[in-house]
Amino acid sequence: MDVVRFAIRNPVKVTVGVILVLLCGAISLITVPVQLTPDVDRPTVTVRTDWPGRSPQEIEQSILLEQEDKLKSIQGLWKMTSRAQLGRADITLQFNIGADISRALLEVSSRLDEVPEYPDDVDRSSVRAADTVGDDSLAYLRLLAEDPDFEVAGFHDYAERFVKPAFERIPGVAEINVMGGRERQVHIQFDPVALAQRGISVGQLRSALELDNVNESAGDLANGRQDVRFRVLGQFESLDPLRRTVVKQDGSGVPIRLEDVAEVKLVLEKQVAYARWNGRTSMNLFVKRETGANVLEIMEHVRQRVEELNAPGGLLRSYKNDRHGLRLHVTFDDSVYIYRALELVRKNLMLGGCLAVLVLLFFLRSLRPTLIIAMAIPISVIGTFVVMVLTGRNLNVVSLAGLCFAVGMVVDNAIVVLENIDRHLATGQSPPHAAYRATREVWGAVLASTLTTIAVFGPVLTVKEEVGQLFYDIALAICAAVGLSLIVSITVIPTAGATLLRQRRTEDGAVSRATRSLFGLAPLARWLCELLSRWVYLVTFRSLAGIWIRIVIVSMILFVALAVSWKMILPANYLPNGNKNLVLGLMYTPPGYSLEQKELVGRRLEASIRPYWEAKNSQEAKAIGPLIDVQTGETIDEVPAIDEFFFAIVEGRGYMIANSKDPNNVRPIQTILARAMSQIPSSYGFASQRSIFGRYASGSNSIEVEVVGNDLARLKESASSLHGKLMEEFSRFSVSSDPVNYNESAPERQIVVDQVRAKELGLNVNSLALAARALVDGAMAGEFTFDGDKIDLVIIRDPAIDLTPDELPDVPLAVRDYEGNEFVLPLGEIVHVVPAEASQSIRRVEQQRAITLTANPPPDMALEEAQARIEQLVGDLRVQGGMASDVGVHLSGSADKLSQARTALLGHWSGWNLESFRSIGLSRMFLALLIAYLLMAALFESFLYPFVILFSVPLAVVGGFVGLYLLHGIDPTQQMDTLTMLGFVILIGVVVNNAILLVHQALNFMRSDSEDDDTGCEPLAPREAIRESVRTRIRPIFMTTATSVFGMLPLVLAPGAGSELYRGLGAVVIGGLICATLFTLVVVPLMLSLVIDIKTFARRFRR
């Protein structure tokens, strides 16, 4: 079917089709999920095995080694890491992207069942799929009392029972984590001396509670036609029955009740962590989303739920405890940055579209044809949303940036078609006839340029590395928009041209005169275009005179292009960090610090940072400064105020979260936190601005240096030497370690049981461990139902009785020998308490012990440069003997991913060998070139003409490097990252369009085709055809280039939230387009003439 003829003859059908596309696109835009970046998910499975009370060394030998041996050979496994810590073993298995997570779970569980034997008291391993996308919290909420002097530590149970479920019911919320406060417990506080004198052991105490604190079913009895169920009720429902529990009978048969030997109290659990927000104790809730959920929609519901809870009569305002109400606040909201980033892209999209239309109006000097071409923008862009929904993608900054890049491209086909219609109208043809003939004439060129643009993204979509999932959204957006623009150019444009355009008139109409007066610079622009056209024509005409002149000119241009490209190549980064308004800090204190000491450290940190959050605005905060940047050493004059500051101590680590009152000036907050940590003696810390890719807490371009070896002592010594060098290179606040405090051991007392003596006294290790736990931290004795909640029953020493580590062996115990004799012995006669030091944790990577050092380079230092410095440091340490020979060092994290992404895109050259050629041959850049070449060969029915067209690619590459180099000069933080590399792939599909137009038009002039050409023109000689193609196609080439450049220009010139994702890419594409356009008009005609001469010579030679 002749699509062009059908469209021209059925304008109503075409109009209805356009309306349907716009309607479906609008509906898709409303329903598509919205978030900041695409989901980058690597399938991950975690295995956890608990072995209570065991040291990391025991867990490594008895659990991890056995499990790793079985799991190491699972198909599709990408990386295996493990950790042994007190009482627990954890293994993390990362699989190749695209792996079936369900199958991986089954395979891991099956392999674990093959482990030959575990120790008797090891708990069963739990296996689960980890959500690496949702690990980053979407929002932080804080719960405070309305009275600033009232502490909320006792509201943990209330938050868990009432507040947490209110948010978990929101669609898209995966998990709510509550931090801060203390849970309620029932403490049975005993005096060890009084308990021993009564002849009661801790084991008897727990047994009495466990035996009485039960509800049991006794079964059913028939009663006529009914069965009656019997239940035995004994579970404690208040404290009084608990106190009256009979523990034992004395020698005269008098019952000894629990209240006789212990006090029963409802208390808050022992404080092991605490959290404060802006100097006040707070309860904190962290909201995590489900993978693929709409972030903006979730946060809208979260804010509504917060308002409902805080409203008069709401859950929190109506809750009173000692006349103190509660209030919930949203302290950090990820949607704020997303709104800013998306709004910036939307503005750039609208501005780019408007600039593209103005450029068209500038060239065409007529409103009617400008509007016809401009129709391609909304139809193609809005129609792309339908494609995104159908393919299951979400709307994010990356995909919207792809649409911005496509704005200039989608009018290219329309420009070519309409400009040709205008040329045919100038010959006196009727509008319908001109529209049909003109569209048919350029149909081949339009199809070729569109298919090459789409085809080059085919190899990109096959990138399986993590960054490939980011490429997918840009590629899909551009392919969909450009593909739709092809349909628009052969249906909507000829239909509108046949309907709205008129034959040329000698006098301009009112609109044309108004347009001309509106653009006073139009005559000057036309003069410049004509001057450039004459120059190009003149250079081409003279160059075509001699074959050697042509060869010299082409060779010189290509040589200069390669030289400039080599000079302007920037070091590579992995991903941009962005400018998210969130800074994270981690502080490590020496092992063994008590909670009171850690809390004192926290107070000192707060005192140092308090002036910044108390500042009313940035001017007041500035009066506190200036500061010296901890990474670069530069002076920071503009010091913003801190809007929110959170500090918490959990499991021995100090966590800090802060954001700036000025969202455009966040980096100084990192220095404020680092400076505060530097004032804490015997501690060190790490502060980093949060990456827009949430998984990278230390930055998207952080480098993980894995120091591996089997000898723990030499491993620690080597890691310590390298750690010091890295802190000298990148500052002490930019380097962290895992495990924390790997070079220091925590103080420990080991209780060694004399098992022979214990057996003589009727004791065992379990009963002695129970007694020790009750004396130190408390021993669990079941659960107690209170106000509808189940809370723990804990047997614990009376806190009024002081007990030091040296006094523990003197604590009396009630014992009974095999003959039934009861007496009291000190614990020290049965056990030996030995001072020791223990590793806090042992980390393993790929079955080797490892210490991972994470370095975060300064923003103006590229990852590739930082990687080279680290490799130099490692080499120097080996020469100096600071690194043991049996200790290996591997760079992973972003450094490893950068290497993989670059190899996937560009290949890896390791010398003149087969592996290098294989790597380059399989690279996506080479495959994109190959596919574009083969596609053009099929469309032109020639293997030589596509070779001519591809000569525009190296010219575009040099322009891309120049554009990125200029942007780097303006903004030194803009480096060559993997998203920027994608710009060179985009150039392959874009810059060949102009060359295709020249070659296709030249071939049209050289061929006689009476069916498609009714102008009566005779076929032209090759050189005349080439010159005429340059003359007739230079205007649409400039128009398409100008619209593309101005359509993308706002992306590069408008910095703001999320712009780091696409500014470099835009600079590459714009620079490549400009450079390729200017030189293509010279190089392609010269190359085409050479190829034609070669073909003519070969034809004569065969004769």
C-alpha angles and dihedrals in degrees: 000000000000100000095187094052091045092052094049092049094046108046093156092056090049091049092050090049091053092049091050092050091050092046094049090045092053091050091048091050090056095048103038114106114251127212140143102260135003118274108267103192128175111190107249132184123192127201121199125188122181123209104170118224098005124131123242091252093055092047092049094052099040102034117013098047091051095045095044091052090058097040100045096085100048110137114253095017110152102180137354123203128170141183134203116200136157107311097346144078122200128187124187118199117192116194133200115280109268095029117142104255093198091055090046091054092052092047093050093048091048093050092049089055087060093063101117102223140346126201112271098254098046114119120233114272118254117217122195141158112252119222102224092176096054095044090097113082115241096205140002118220127188128204115208137169116250088234106072091210094056119093120221097202092116096056098077093105090047091052092048094047103041114008099044096052090050089065098035089065091063110107111251096024109123102181144356117208119198118208128182135031127063132267121239119255137178107235121202099202114197137182106233092210095049091045092052092047089056089052093243124137127203088248091058090048092054094043092054091052095045093048094050100036096075142105112206135182114236095192134243134305125197115245107181107293094350136071115225117210119217123206130183110220120201106130113128114251099173138019097255097066087045092055091050093055110130110236100176144336119243124228093279093050096256110144117242108214128203092251089058094062105024144026117242113212137168103228142151117269121260110285111247097157139020138191132204132185120201090341097312129104108250145175112235133203123195117202119211125187134219118253111273095013121142105259096197093049092049093050091048089056092044092054091047090051091050090052091049093051093047096043120107106277090019125132096267100038091049093050112093129184114176085343092300117130124204131233132195122215132189103228101172126020121184091200092069091067091041091053090050093047095046092044090053091051092046090052090048090049092052093042092047091050092049092048090050090052091047090051089053091049088047092056101034097041089205130095098212100059089040091058091047092056092041090060088075091068102062094035094051097039097045091042089056090067089064090055091049092053093046091052093047096244127141132230112256142146092274096052092044089050087053089055090050090054089049094053093082093039098052092063093051095085092042091051093051093049097044094043089054091048088053090051091052092047088056089063090061100259121147116258096251092046093045092047092052098044094043094049092047090049096056096031092102094051093045092049093047094049092047095047093048091050091051096039096057089064092058094084090043091058089058094060103119097186119105094263090054089075088059091048090053095068095049092044093048093048094049095042093049094047095045092044091052090047089059090056090046092050094055098039115022098033098051090042092051091042093052091047104038107027123083134199116277116276127202093234126052120241127238094268093051091049091048091049091049092050090046092057103048091172093059095096090051091048091049090050091052091048091049091047091051090046091053091047092051091044091049094048091047093046094051093040092054089061096081134024095219092051089054093049092049094049094049092045093050093049092049092046092051090047092054093045094050091046092052091049096049101043108126126210113267132252128191105226133343116260096215124205103276113171095239131093122191125202132189122195125191122202126195114280115268098032110151120234090250090056092047090049089052088053089051092052090053090051091050091050090055095047099036096090090060097054092041091055110109095213142354093272092062091046090050089060088063093056166033101167134196113236108243093217107037101024091229122139116256109211099171104063113177126212120254112247099192131008123190125185127180137168114214126165094343097312129107113222122197130188123182138163134192130247086222106059091195093057108051106131096079089063087068090059092046091057093044092050091051091050091050089064093061110091120226091014135096133191149189128225128186139163110249115254120236084236095073098210091068105076090167095045136286090266100046116133122224112209108198113202107194134184141127099237104081096200095052090041092056092045093051093045091049092053092049092044091058093049092049092051089051090050101042103018127265092266094058098059126073133174138218117233093039115232089008090164095054130064127217117242111254139177114211118207108213113194122218092222095189092054091043092054091051089057095045093253134125137192092265095055092046092048088051091053092048092050091050090052095048116027103353134264124249116243102176135281134304125207111227125169089343094307127106111231131179126267108218129188107209141160115266104267089220088069109079117218125183125195090253091053096053095089089055095059110116122237129197109232137175124204126216091272091059096251113148123211142144126255132175114250089241092070090063102034139032119223108212123189112231144155123235136194110247093219142345119220124202131192120193093345095311130103109255144183113201119208115194117204122192111201121213116271093253093052116086119228091240091056093047090049091053091051092051092049088051091051092051091049092050091049092053091051091048093047094245092122120060115237093234093052117093128206122206128177113223138153113059092353092059093044092049090054092049093047093048092048090050093050104034106011127235124274113207099161138292097321140114094258092058093051090046092051094048092043091056095043116116092235093057092043090050090053091046094049092047090050095048093045092052090045089057093047095046095037088229138096093205104055094057087053088059092049094051090060086081091066099073088047089055091048093058090049090051092054091047092050093050092045091054092048090049089054089056095041113023091193090067105095137165100280129170093264089054089052087060087065090071090054090050089052091059091061096040109041094051089065093078092047090049090054092052096046094042093049093046090052089049090055091048095051130069110224112166092180095062101026119059096163092099094234118152120232111273129228113260097255093045090046091053092049092047092049090055091048095048099039102042092086097053089042091056090044095052093044093047094048091048093047096046091042090058098034096091089057090061101036099043111075119193145106111350094358090119087075095065111013094090092044090051092049090053094049095044093047091046093049094050095046095043093048094053096046098035090067088061106031100043095052089048093048092045091053090049092051092048091049090049091050091048092049091048091049091051092046092054089053 
